[in-house]
Amino acid sequence: MSAKADSLKTIFLALGANFAIFVAKLVAALITGSGSMAAEAVHSLADCGNQVLLLIGMRQARRAASPDHPLGYGMVVYFWSFLVALLLFSIGGMFSIYEGIHKLEVHEPLRWPWLAIGVLVFGIVAESFSMWGCLREVNKARGNRSLWRWFRDSRQSELIVVFGEDLAALLGLVFALAAVLATMLSGNLVYDATGSIAIGVLLCVVAVFVAREVASLLVGQSAEPELHAALAEFVRAQPDVEHLFNLITLQLGPDLMVATKAKMRGEQSGSELIAAINRVEAAMKARFPEIRWSFFEPDVAD
């Protein structure tokens, strides 16, 4: 199975890169009057806020279970991840589109274009470093799967969000650089405005894809298919288990709940049956440490 990615390290790396890029973009946008640059500055600021929200979600997810929340607070990270996707759509995407439309109506000259180009090149380098760090963690988690397959199967919502943000940010910077270069070379301000609109559309598309994946987790989703299959195979291989009828998993943030229904071997007394079940559950938790809750039902039929 694939290794668990370090989402916390990825978030801090992205937060540092995005804050540095935001400051540089904001200064360049104020000096040059570039709509694409202003859109990118707002995008980077929104990304910083998004990463802070993810950190809040991960902190809250570690709270202990309570009578009102007997399975813990692990799923709270999905709420914050979904909120980040909405903010990426509304603040990042919609503002960029608005800024582009505004620039089409009000033709403001582009000042100090070389400054904008320098900041965008710096942004591309910094964002590439953040993307490299994110991909290192994604590659640990995805194993031999394609990036698209990992994106669809992953249960680490915070890593999905950071990957989507980094991808959108890097492509957005490339769009902005192309728009500023085209405006500078042609003198036509339409390119700058069009670049802002293109960035907005890109952010909206990425936000929709991220929100779709996180919404599935928010509703309640099983463990990753690879992990679910490995769990079922492990239970079937236990000497105390004669036949596995059903195995249900539920991903609860970093934790996993497993409900098992199986036929145990031999004719056993009550205490022997309890001891056999305890052996199977202990072996499961030792092999799969992400299991926090295990419910085992012995039966003779499904």
N, C-alpha and C positions, 0 to 999 in steps of 0.2 A: 504494500500500500504506500501511497505518497506520504511524505513528511508533512507535519503541521507547519504552516507558514507563520512568521512572526509579524502579525498585523500591527502591533504597537510600534515596532521599529519603523515599519513602512509609513505609518501615519506621521510620526515625528519628522522623518526625512522629508515627506511631502510638505509638511507645515513650514519647515525652515526654508525650503526652496520657494514656496509660494509667497511667503512674506517678503523675502528679498526681491522677488520679481515684482510684487505689487508696488513696493516703494519706488523701484526704478521706472515702472510703467506710469505711475501717477505723476511723477516729476516730468517725464517725457510728454505725457498727454497735456499737462498744463502749459508746457512751453510750446509744443508744436501745434496744438489744436486738432490733433488727429482723432477722428471718430473711432477708427479701428483701435487706436492705442487706448482711448478712454474705455472702450468696450472690454479690452483685454485687462485693464486695471481693475475694473469692477469684477471681472471674472476671477482674477487672482485673489481679490479681497473676499469674494464669496467662497472660494476654495479654502482660504484660511479659516473662515468661520465654520465651514463644513467639517474640517478636520478637528476643530475644537469640539463640535457636537459629537463626532465619532468617539473622541476620547471620553466625553461625558457618558456616552452610552456604554462603552466598555467598562468604565468604573462602576456604573450602576448595575451592570450585569453580574458583578462579583458579589452582590449582596446575598446574604444567607436566606434560605427559604423561610417563609412565615406561614401562619395559619391561612391567611388570605391568598398566599402564593406558595402552595405546598411544593411545587416543582421549581421554585426559585425564580430569579429575575433574568435569566439568560436571554430570553427573547426580547428584552427591552432594547438591546442593541439593534434589533431589526427595525424598531420604531424610529430610532434616531437615524439609521441608514436611509429609511424611506423619506424622512424629513429632509435629509441632505439632497436626495434626488429631486424633491420638489423645489428646494431652493436653487439647485443647479438649473432647473428649468425656468423658474420665475425670475430670480435675480440675475443669473448669468445669461440665460438664453433670451428671455423676453426683453431685458434691458438692452442687450446688444442689437437686437432687431429694431427696437425703438430708436436707438442712437443712430443706426444706419439710415432709417427713414427720415429722421430729423436732418441728417447731413445732406440727404437728397433735396430737401426743401430749402435749407439754409446753407448756401455755399460759403463756408468759411475757409480761408486759405490755409494751406499746410505750411507751418513754420518750422524751421530747423529740422528738415526731414532726415538729415544724417544722424541727428541725435536719436530720433525714433528708430532708425535702422540699427544703431548701436545697441539700444536697449532691447530691441527684439532679438538680436543675435545673442545677447547676454541671457535673455529669457529662455531661448531655445537650448543653450548650453546647460543652464541651471535645471530646466525642466527635463532635459535628457538624463541628467544625473539622477533626478528623482524617479524618472521612469525606469532607469536601470535598476535602482534599488527595489522598486516595486516588482519588476519582472523577476528579480532574484528570488523573492519570496513566493511569487506566483509559480515559478518553475519548481520550487520545492513541493508545492501543493499539487500541481497538475500531473507530475510524473510523465508518463508517455502520452497523455492526452493532448489534443490541440488546444490552443488558447480559447477557441470558441466553445469546445466541449467542456473545458474547465469553467468558463464563464457561466454556462448553463447548469452545470452540476454542482458547483461550489456552494457550500453552506456558510462560508465566511463572508458575511455581508459587508463588513468594514473593508475587507480586501477588495471585494468587487467594486465598491464605491471609489476607493482610492485609485484602482486601476482605470476605471472609467473616467475619473477626473483628470488623471495624468495624461491619458490618451487624448481627451478633448483639449486639454491645455496645450499639449505639444502641437497638435494639428491646428489649433486656433492661432498659435504664434506663427506658424508657417503661413496661414491665410493672411494674418495681419502684415507680415513682412512682404508678402507678394503684393498686397493692396497698396502699401506705402511706396514700394518700389515702382509700381505701375503708375501711381499718382505723380511721383517725382519725375519720372521719365516722360510722361505724356502731358503733365499739367492738368489732367482731367480729374476733378475731385470726385467724380462718380465712382472711380475705382476704390477710393477710401471708404465711401459710404457702402458700396457693395461688399467690401471686405468685412465690415461690421455686421451686415445682415447675414453673410455666410457663416461667420463665427457664431451668431445667435442660433441659426438653424442647426449647426453642428452640435451646440450645447443641448438644445432641445431634444435632438435625436438620441444623443448619449444618455440624457436624463431619463427618457422614456424606456430605453433598454435596461438601465440600472434599476429603475422603479419597478419594472415588470419582474425582474429576478428577485428583488427584495420583498415584493408583495407576496410572492409564493411562500417565502420563509415566514413572513408575518402571519399569514393564515395558518401555517403549520405544515411543515414538510419533513419527510423522512431523512435519514442519514444519506450521504452520498451513495449512489448505486454500488460503487466499488466496495465501500465500507459495509453496506448492508449485506452484500453477497458474502463478504469475508466473515461476517458475524454468523450468518446462517450456516456456512460451511464449518465454522469452528464448533458450533453447538452440535451439529450432526456428528462430528468426530468425537464427542465426549463419550467415554465408556459407560456413563450412567444413562445416556439417552438412547432409546431404541428408535424413536421416530420423531422428527420435528414436524408439527402440524402447521404452525404459523409463527412468524417473528415480525413484530411491528416495532419500528424505530421512530423516534420524534426528535428532531434537532432543536435544542433549546439554547441557542447561542453557542458558547464553547462546550456545553454539556450535551449529553445524549441520554435519552430515556429508551429503555428496551423492554418490551413485553413479549414473553415467550410462552408458547403453548406446545407441550411435547409429551410423548409417552415415554415413561421411564422403564428401564430394563428390570425384569424379574418381578417376583411377588415380594413386596416389601411392607413392613409394618409402618405405622405412622411416623415413628421417630427415624426409621431408616430412610423413608422417603424424604423427610425434611433434610436429613444429612446429605442425601444425594443431590437435592436441589441446591443446597448451600455450596456444595463442592463445585457444581456447574457455574453458579453465579460468581463465586470467587475466582474461578479460572477465567471467566469472561472479563471481569474487571481487571484482572492482572494482565491479560492480553490486550485489552482495549481500555486504557485508562480514562478515555473521554466518557465512559459510561458512568453516570452519577446515580441514576435510578434504574433498578432492575425489578421487574415483576414477572414471576414464573408461575405458570398454571400447569400442573400435571393432569393429564387426561388420557382416555383410551380412544377418543375419536375427536375429530375436528368439529 
